[in-house]
Amino acid sequence: MTHAPQVNLTNCDREPIQIPGSIQPHGCLLACDASAVTVLRHSANVAEMLGVQGEINGQKLHALLGAELAHTLRNALARTREATRPALTFGVHLPNGRAFDISAHLFKGTAILEFEPAGASIAEPIELARTLIAQLREVDQATKLFRDAARFVRAVLGYDRVMIYQLGADGAGKVVAEAKRGDLESFLGQYFPASDIPQQARALYLRNPIRVISDTKFKTVPIEPVRDPSGEPLDLSYAHLRSVSPIHCEYLTNMGVGASMSISVIVNGELWGLIACHHYAPRTLAMGQRVAAEMFGEFFSLHIQTLRTRQNLEAAVKVHKALDALLRDANHAQDIEAFFHSRLAQFQSLIPCDGIGMSLQGRWSSAGLTPPKSAIPDLLGLAEGVCEGRTWASNRLSMAHPAAQEYFAEVSGVLVIPMSQQPRDYLMLFRKEVVETLDWAGDPNKTYGSGALGDRLTPRKSFAIWKETVHQQSLPWSEQDRQFGEAIRTAIVEVALHNSELLANERSKAEVRQRILNEELNHRVKNILSLIGALVAHPTTEGQTLKDYVATLKGRIHALSLAHDQVVRGDGGGRLAVLLEAELSPYRTSAEAIELCGPNVILDARAFSVMALVLHELATNAAKYGALSKAGGKLSVSWALDAGNACDITWRESGGPTVRAPNRSGFGSVLIDRSIPFDLGGTSSVQYLPEGLQGFFRIPARHLTVIEAAEAARPAAAPVPAASAFAAHSDTCVLILEDQLVIAVGLEQILNDAQIKDVITASSEDEALRLLGSRTPHAAILDINLGTGTSICVADELVRRGIPFLFATGYGDSVSIPGHLQQVPVIRKPYDAGAILQSLQGLL
């Protein structure tokens, strides 16, 4: 057998990491023919782990695993459409008594089966992913998204360090967010060279989005045989158990990392970056946890894409408005040269840069970081040779213009915009060297261990190499920067042309031409908007954009989340009035816009979940197309019990746009029409009357309970206190007693966003009492049930010391609160920021 050459730092970029010939030892692997009938290869630990005897290669799969399991796995393979989505089977018991989770996929004519010791229940990945997504779905700022994602991934998956690692246009990476154990060095803001992730590794990150290394010092388990009779190795591109490059393992070991996990962040089909997790001891993720991580990674990628698209659109709108204003003001300018020089700051604000200069009619003016004035003639000579009437950009100016090495620290990048047909009239935007303002994020005296391959494989050496690779470079100019530059060029040329026509006393012709030029400029800038807007266009049905899809998906997830949270509180369901108020309150524009009236009806768990989806669809449709889409529209929802105690619900819209029946039935229409009859055995009818939509729904008596209390028309929801309402309480200290880390972190974030920075958190009754021995908070939020006890002793201590507090509970209204504490305010989980801040404002 021919041995592959040893991998080292000189050839790691050519290492065939997809065919290592071995796997990690926390599982085992069988490779079969495409029909999954005969075993062709196996990992050396199969006999020990699966408890099989004798020769393995050449055996029938059913002889090794049993006919039933072999049939199950073949059916699973038949369901998989692509290797990127392996079929997963959880909790399979083998004859040796051990339980396994099994992943199966078909690639290059080989069925690959991976066996790992079974993890928790199948429900765990759904709950973990739901927990992560619920915390981040409303975040609308990239910085906050990155920061919170790192915190919550660490809270849920338990790694010592979680980093959000973004790749730049040149392939280099930067740690843009970090959550870590308190005693660890910070890598926040640190840069890594592109060579730290070779191209073949980047390709695998795109194919296989989850990569787990359970122990960086693992001993590989060989595949037997390594090559088939034709000499082909087994391609493990989509196998979770695939061995890892020794180069990468040594890099992690030199840092003291014992285990790692990464989640690929893929935006528009390209590798945007990674969610990188480090643990300083061996750590294995079960298959269910990896599924949750993969689901969250896809949501996180989609959220980044949505935020990026919105930012690009906002920037394009800003440029459009600025250029419109430029054209308008230019009409009244007596001296066009002075007009342009006076607009330097306005031009600089349109495209991110560190300095700007303008050469017009032989006069040079500048602002910010620019080359020395003595260097400007040579720079203008360069512009004349490279522009050819179009914008030109470089982030390595000294390579195109060697004279720029004299001032590379101040200026390493330039975007040149011709201002006229004259070869000496240019607008230039400058960017400084990218390493000028960068500092190592951690301890400058920190040392790292070195392995057999040397100190190259350490974070500090990687950072030093990155600085070498980007020496005399600025941040690159994006395609959007170039498009905006071209839009600026068009506006300047047209303004100059218009001005020359005015000087020639051809005002009548100039006015006509100005309108044409305005329309042309408007058209060109709109083309920019359209190009950026194309980032959004990912239709799932005819005419539906990605933005609509994301908004619809978020709304439906929120509706299900509301129903789920209500059900798991312990009641088994919830009040119909509460559900209606939750779905409709975002659209209440006035106290008269929405009217709710009916008896106090309690829906069971099944009915509550179904009605959450139905009412969400009705509410969003009313807000988009119906009565709630315009001022003066009105929605009336009433419900009553018939003689058989079934609940009849009437939905009436009026005062909105003229209603027309839809041409086709979408998913939302199907939910409204069929959910109640199919799931509850009730009835559902919708009428599209011109004056407004009317819906009639009946819920059978077996799905509801009635409490003798009239339900009056619901008032408008109380306004959520703004962060400014707490400005006077910036020195306020709040104690949180909560035994679930993810919930506690989320509550801390709500208080931090409201400018309450002094927050102390305890996870047990003893810890809270210990904190109260040294601190006196101004208010407290206590979780009543702490899993192993309650918070009543802490509540009694707060009462004794006169500190106001409120209870939080995830249980039903029947939760036991002692009589002497019945007057304490109670808020319900999941936490709502408005309810928390409103209650806290009352306490303070």
N, C-alpha and C positions, 0 to 999 in steps of 0.2 A: 504494500500500500504506500502511496506517495504522501509524504507529510507536507502540509502547507508551511511556508516560511514563517518564522516567528514574527509576531506583530511587535513593532516598535514605533517610536515617534516619527520616524521617517516615512513609514508606509501605512500608518493607521487610516489615512484617508482613502486607501484602496482595500482596506480589510473587508472581506465578504461577510459582514455580520449577520446576514440573513441565512447563511448556511454554516453555522458554527460546528455542526456535528455533535452537539451535546445540549443538555438542558440544565436548568436549575433544579436542585434536589427537593424542593418542597412539593413536587408532584411527579407523575410519571406519564409516559406517552406511548401510544400505539399508532403506527402508520399502516394503513390498509390500502387495498386496491380501491378504485373509484366507487365500487359498489359496496364497500365496507363488508366484504365477505371473508377475505383472507388477510391475515396479518403479514406484512412484508418486512417491517422493521419495528424495533421497540427500544425504549430506553433501558439501560442496564438494571434499573431498580424496579422494573415491573413485577418480577417474581416476588420480591419481598413486599412491595406495597400492596399489590392486588391479591397476593396469596395464591398464585398459580404455580403449577409444577411442570417440569419437563421443557422440551423445546417449544419456543414461542413462535418464532418466524415460520411461516408456512401453515400454522394452525388456522382453523376456521374461527372467526370471531365468536360465534355462538358456543364453540367448545370451551373457550376461555372465560367468557362472561355469562353464559347462559342464553338460551334462545330468546327469552322475553326482553332482556336488556339489549341484546344485539338488534332485535327488531325495533326497539324504541330508538336506538341510536341511528339506525338506517332511516327511520321516519324523520328524525330530527334533521339529518343531512338533506333529505328531500325537500325540507322546508326552507333551507338556506339558499338565498339567491346569489350571494357573493361572500367571499372569504372574510371581508371586513366585518361581517355580522355573523359570527359563529353561533350555532344553535347551542343553547345552554340547558342542561338538565340538572336539577338540584336534588340533593339528598337521596342519592341512589345507594341502596344497601347491597353489597356484594356477598357472596357465600362466606367469606372470611369474617363477616360480621361488621366490617368497617363501612362507614357511609362516605360517599364521594359526591362532589359536584363535577360534572363532566362538560367540557366544551368540545364541540365537533365542527370542523369546517373542511371543505374540499378545495384543494389548491394544486394546480399543475397535475391533475389526474390522480392525486393521492388524498385519501380521507385521513385526516389527522385527528386523533382523539386524545384529549388531555384530561388527566384525572388529578383532582386535588381533594384533600380532606374536606368534608362538608363543613360549611359555615353555618350561619344562623338561618332563620326561616326565609322563604322566598319573599315574604312581605318586607324584609329589612331593606333591600335596595330601593324599593319604592318609597319607603318612609324617609330614608336618608336623603335621597334625591329631592323629595318634596320639601324636606326641612331646609336644605340649602337653597333651592330655587325660591321658596317663600320669603327668605330673608333678603333676596337681592332683586326681585322682579320689578320693584318700583324705583330702584336707584337710577337716577338720570344724569350722573356725572361720572366720567371715566375714572378719575382719581379715587372717588369714594367706592366705585364698583370694585376696583382692584384691591383697595385696602380691606373692604368688608369681605370680599371673596377669600382672601388669604386667612382672615380671622376665622371665618365660619368653616372653611375646609379643615383647618387645624382642629377646631372644636369638635367636628364630627368624626374625622378620621384618626385623630390622636397623634399625629406626627410632631416631632420636636420643633421642626422648622418648616414653614410653607412659604414659598416665594412665587410671585407672579413675574415671569421672565419674558420680556418682550424682545423680539428680533427686529433689527433695523433693516433698512433697504440694502445695506451692504452685508447683511448676514450676521453682524455682531449683535450681541445681546446685552440687555440691561435689566437689573432687578428693580422693578417699578413699585413693588409692594412686598411686605414681609410681615409674617406673624411668627414669633419664635418663643422658645423657652427663655426665661429671664436671664439666665447666666450665659447665654450664647452670644458670640460676637455677631454684630449686624452686618449683613451684606447689602442693605438697602442702598440703591443708587450705584452699585458696583457694575462695571462693564466687563464683558468677556469678549475675546476675539472670535471671529467667525470660525476659526479653525478648531475651537473647542467642541463644536458639533459638526463633524464631517458630513459631506453631502449625502453619503449613503445612510447615515443615521437620520438626517432630516427627511429623507424619503420614507424611512420606516415609521417615523413619527406621524407622517401623513396617512400611511396605510393602517397602522395599528396604534390607536390614540391613547392607550393605557400601557404604561411600562412599569413593572414592579420588579425591584431587586430586593429579595427578602433578607439576604445576608451578603454584604459586599465581599466577604471572605469565603463564599461558598465554594465547594468542590464540585466541578462539573460532573454530570452523569452522561456518559457517552451514548450515542445512538448506535445500535448494532443492526446491520452493518452501517458504517458511515456513508458508504457509496453503494448504489445498487449494481447489478451486473453490467449495466451500461456505463458505469462510472459516474452517475449523477448523485450529488449529495441531496439530502432532504431539505427543501426550502421551508424555513420556519418563519417567514415574514409575518404571518398572522397568528403565530403561536405565542401564547402568554408565557409559557415556560422556557422560551428560547434563552440560551446562554447569552451573557453580556460580554462585550469586548473587555479584555484584561486591562486595556488602557483606561477605560472608564472606571472600572472597579478600583484601580490603583489611585485614580484621581480622588474618588470618594474616600478611600481608605486613608490617604494622606491628610484629608480634612477631618478624620476621626468619625466619619459617617459610617454607620453600621447597616443601614437599609435605606432605600429610596423608592419613590414612586413619582411618576410624571403623568400629567394629563395634557394631551395635545390641544392647543387652542387653534382652531382652523377657521379662518375668515375668508370668504370668497374663494374657497378651494386652495388657499395658500396657508402655510404654517406661520401664523401670527406670533406664536410664542408657546410657552409651557407654563403649567402650574406645577412647580417642582417641589416635592416634599422630601425632607431629610429626617432620618431618625438616627440617634446615636447609639443604637443597639439593634440587633436583628429584629425584624418586624415583618409579618406576613399578612397581607390583606386577603380575606376570603373572596370568592368569586362574586358573591352578592355585593360586597363593598365596592369591588371594581366596577360592577354594573352601575351602581349609584354614582361613582366618580365619572364614568363615561357619560351618563345622562346629564350630570351637572356640567361637564365640559362642553357638551353640545349647546346647552342653554347659555352658558357663559359666552361661547363663541358668537351665538346669535345676538346676544345682548350687546356685545362689542360692535358687531356689524351695524346694529340699529343706531347706537350712539354715534359711531363714525359717520354714518350717512346723514344723521341730523346735523352734526357739526359742519360737515361739508356743505350742506344746503344752506345753513345759516351764514357761513362764510361767503357763499356765492351770492346770497341775497344782499349781504353787506356791500360787496363789491359792486353789484348792480346799482344799488341806491347811491353809492359814492360817485360812480361814473355818471349817473343821471344828473346828480347835483353839479358835477364838473361841467357838463355840457350846458346846463342852465346858467351857471355863473359866467361861463366863458362868453356868452352872448353879450354880456354887459361890460366885459373887460376892455379898457382902452389900450392897455399895454400888455400884449399877450406874453411877452417874455417875463415881465414882472409877475404876471398872473401865475405862470407855471412855477417860478421860483418860490412864490408864496405858498404853494400847495405841497411843498416837500413833506411836511409832517403828515398830511392827508395821504399821500402816496405810500409813505412808510408804514402806515397803519393797515394797509390792505394786504400786505404779504409779510409774514414774520421775517425780520432781519435785524441786524445790530447797527446798521448805518446806511445812509443813502446819500447819493451825490447826483448832481445834474449839470451837464454841460450843454449850454444853449447859446448860440450865436457868439461862441468864444468865451462866455462867462461861466465860471464854475462856482457852484454853491453846494454846501454839504451839511449833514447833521449826523451825530453819533460816531461810531467807529468807521473810519475811512482811511484809505492809503494816504501817505504824506502828499502834500500838494505838489512836490517836485516829481512824484511818480505818476501824476495824472496824464501828462502828454503821452508817455509810453503806453499807458493803459488805454487811452483813447485810440491809439494806433492799433492795439490788439483788437479792440471792438470793431474798428473799420474792416479788419481782415476776416473776422469770423461771423459777423451778424448777417450780412447780405439781406438787410431789410426785415429780418425776423428777430425775435428774442433769442438770446443765447445764454446758457448757464453752465457753471462749473463749480463743484465743491472742492476742486484741487487746482486752484488758480496757479500755483507755482509750477505745476507740470506743463500747463499751456503757456505760461508767461514766466520764464525763469527769474525775471527781475522782481517778481512778487515774493521771492524768498527773503527779501530784505524786510518785509513787514508781515510775514505769515501769521504772527501771533495776533495781530489786530484784524487782519483780513486774509482769510483762506478760501472764501467762496464769493462768487459774484453772479448776479443775474443782470444782464444788459438788455435794455429796452430801447430800441431806436425811436427817436421822437419825430423824425422827419426824413425826407429823402437826402438831407444834407449829411455827409459822412462824419460830422463832428458834433451832432446833436444827439445826446444819449442820456437816459435815466439809468442809474446803476444802483442796485441794492447789494449790500455787503453782509457777509456773515463771518464771524471770527472763528479761530481754530477751536475745534470741538473740545479738546482736552484742557483748554485754558482754565476753566472754572471747575474742573472735576477733582474731587478728593476721594481718597480711599475711605470706604464707609466704616471700616472697623479699626481696631487697635493697630497703629502703625508699627508697634514693636512685636506684634503677634508673629510667632513662627509656626511652621507646619512641618510635619514629618515628610520624609522622602522615601520612596520605595525603590525598587530595582531600576526603574526607568528615570529616576532623577527628580530634581525639584521643579522641573517644567510642569509637573502635574500638581500644582497647588493654586488656590485662588489668587494669591498675590502675584505669582509669576504670570498667570493668565491676564491679570489686569495690566501688568507691565507690558506684556506682549501686545495687548489691545492698544495701549497708548502708542506703542511703536508703529502699529499698522495704520493708525489714524493721524499720525503726525503730519502737520501741514494740510489738514483737511477740515472743512466745515461740515455742519449738518447738510445732508444732500437736499437739493431742490426737488420737491415733489412734482408730479404731473399736474396737480392742482395749482401749484405755484406758477408753473410755466403757462398754464391756461389763463390764469389771472393776469400774468405779465402780458400775454398777447392781447387780452381785453383792454388793458391800460394803453398798450401801444396803439390799438385801433382808435381809442377815444382821443388820445393826444394828436394823432395824425389828422383825425377828422376836425378837431378843434382848430388846429393850425390851418387847415385848408379853408375852413369857414372864415377864419380871421383874415386870410389873404383876400378872400372874395369881398369882405367888407371894406378892406383898404382900397380895393379897386372900384368902390362905389357901385357894386352890383348887388345892392341890398335885396332887391326883389328876387333875383336868382338865388341869393344866399339863403333867404328864408325857406324857399322850396327845398333847396339842397339840405338845409339843416334838418328839416322834417325827415327827409330821406335818410340822412345820416343817423338821426336819432333812432329811426326804425331799424336801420341796419345794425347799429350798436346794440339796440335792445334785442334784436334777433341773435346776435353773436353771443351776448351774455346769457341769453336764454339757452343757447346751445350748451354753454358751460353748465348751467343749471340742469339741463336735460342729461348731460353726460354723468354728472354727479348723481342725479336722481336715478339713473339706471342701476346704481348700486342697490337701490331699494327693490327693484323689480324682480321678484322671485315668485311668480304667480302659482297658486295651488289650484285655483279654479279660474275660469275665464274672467278677466278683468280685475282679479284680486291681486294687490301688490303685497310684497313682503311686510311692509309696515302695517297694512290692514290685517294680514295674517297674524303678525305678532300681537297686535292689539286684541284681536278676537281671541287668540289663544290665551293671552293673559287673563282676559275677562272670564273665560270659561274655567280656567284653572282656579281663579279667585272664587267663582261661584261654588265649585266643588269643594274648595278649601273651607269656605264658610260653612257649607253643609257638614263636612267632615268634622270640623272643630266643634260644631254644635252637638253632633251625635256623640263624640267621644267624651264629652263633659260628664256623662253619667246619666243624663235624662233619657237617653234613647231617642231623642228628637228635639223639637223646638217649636216656638210659637210662630204661627203664620204671620202675625203682625210684625214681629221682629225681623223675619226674613224679608218681608216687603220693604220695611224701612231701610234695611241694609242695602238692598238692591237699588232702591229709588233715591236714597238721600243724595248721591252725587249729582243728580239731575234736578234737584229742587231749586228753582231759581227764585221762587217767592213762596210765601206761606199758602197762597191760594192755588199754586200750580198743581199740587198733588193732594188728593183727598183719599184717606183710607178709613174704612168704617166696617166694623163687623164684630162678632162675639170673640171671646178669648179662646181660640182654637189651638190645640197642641197637636202638631203632626208627629207621627212616629218617624223612626230613622229612615225608612225607605221613602216615605212620602216627602220628607224634608229634603233629601238629596235630589229627588226627581223635580220637585217644585223649585229648588234653587236654580237648576239649569233652565227650566221653562221660563221662570220670571226674569232671569238674567237676559235671555234672548228677547223677551217682550220689552224689557226696559231699555236695552241698547238699541233696539229697532225704533222705539218711541223717541229716543234721544237723537238718533241719526235722521229718521225720515218722518216721524209722526208728531204727535202733539207737543212733545217736549223739545222739539227741534227749533221752535220759534217762540218769541215772546207772546204771551197771551194764551198759549196753548194750555190745555187742562187735561189731567188724567184723574179718573175716579176709579178706585178699586173697592168693591164691596163684596162681602161674603155673608152667607146666611146658611142655616141648617134647615133641611127639609124634614118631612114627617119621619123619615127613616134615619135621621141624624147624619145623612150624608152632607157634605159641605159644597155648596154651589158658589163659585167665585165668578164675579162679573168684572171684566176689564173694559172700560169705556174711555176713548180718547176723543177730544173735541178741540176746536179752535186751532188746529194745526193745518199743514198743507193738505191739498186735495189728495185723497187716498186712491191709489190704483192697485189692483191685485197684481202680484209679481208674475212675471212671465215664466219663471222656472222655480222649482222647489229646491232650495239649498239645504245645507245641513241644519241650519237654525230652524227653518220651517219644519223639517222632519222632527226635530226635538219637540217643537210646540204641538204639532198635530198628533204625534204617535206616542210620546213618552207616557202620558197619563193613562191612556187606554192600555198600552202594552204592559207597563210596569205595575200599575195600581189597579187596573180593572175599572177605571173610571171613564169619563168622556171628555172630549176636547173639541171645541168648535170655534173657528175664527171667521169673522165676516169683514170684508174690506169695503166698508161703506164710504162714499165720497166725503162725508163730513167727519169721518174718523173711524179707526179700527175698533172693532168690538170683539171680545173674546169671552167664551163661556166654558167653564171648566168644572167638573164634578169629581170630588174625591170621596170614595166610599167610606162609610162610617168606621169600618175596621181599621182604618189608618189614622184615626184621630181621636182626641179626647177633648171634652169641653169643660172649661172651668167657669163657674157662674160669676162673670165679671164683664161688663160692657166695655167694648173697645171704642173709644171716641176717636174722632178725626185726629190724625197724628200731626203734631206741630213740626215746624222746621227743625232740623237737627241743630244742636247747639254748636256754635262756631268753635273750631279748634284753636286754642291759644297759640299765637305766633311765638316764635323764638324771642321776639323783642319783649313779649310780656314777662319774660323771666330775666331781662337784662338787669333789673334792680336786685335780683337774687343771685348774681353771678358768684357770690361767695357762699352760697347755700351748700350744705353738706347733706346728702341723702344716703341712707342705708338701704341696701337691697339684700333680702334674705331669700335665696332661690337655689334649689338643689340641682337644677339642670343648667349646665354651662351655656349651651346654645341660647336658651331663653334669657339667661342673665346677661350675656353679651348683647343680645338684641335690645334689652331694656336699658343697658348702659348707653347704647347708641342713641336711643330716643332722648335720654336726658342730656347727652353731650350735644346733640343737635339743637336742643333748647337752651344752650349756653350754661347748663349746670355741669360744671367740670369736676367738682369734688364729690365723687361717688365711691362709696366703700361697699364691697360685696362680700357676703358670707354664704356658705353652702350648707351650714348646719346650725342648729340651735346653739350648741356650745360655742361655735366660732363667733356667732353674732353677739352672745353675751360677753365673750372675751373682748370683742371690739368695743362694745359699749363701756367696758371698764376703762378704756383709754380715750375714746372719742365721744362727743355729744352731738349727734346729727340734728339737723333742723326738722327732718321728717324721715319717714321710713316706709318701704313697701315690702310687705311680708307675704310670702307664699304660705298658705295655711297648712297644706299637707306637704311634708318634706320626704315622703317615701318611708323613712324609718321613724317618723314622729310628726309632730306639729310645731307651729311657731307660737303657741299660746303663751309659753313662759316668757318669750321675748316680748310679746304684746303686753303682758302684765308688767314687765319691767319698764316699758315705754310709758304705760299709763302712770306708773308710780313716779316717773321722772318728768311727766307732763310733756312728752314729745309726741306730736301728732303723727298718725300713721294710717295706712289703709291696707286691707287684706286683698290678696289676689288668689284666685282659685280657678282650676280647670275642671272642677266638679259641678254638679247640678245645684239647683237652688236649695236642695235639701241638705247641703253640707252642714255639719254640726258646728256652730259657733256658740261658745258659752253665753249665757244670758247677760252677764255683766259687760260683754263686748259687742252686743247686738247693735249698738249705735255706731260702730266703726264702719266707714264706707267700704264697699266691696266692689272690685272690678273683676271682669271675667277674662280668662285666657281664651284664645290667643290675644296678646296685648295689642290694643289699638292706640296709636300715638295720641290721637285726640282725647280718648278717654283718660289715659294716663296723665297727660298734661293738665287737662281740665280738673281732675280730682286733686292733683298735686297743687295746682294753683289755689284751690279751695283750702287746702291744709295750710299753705304758707300765708 
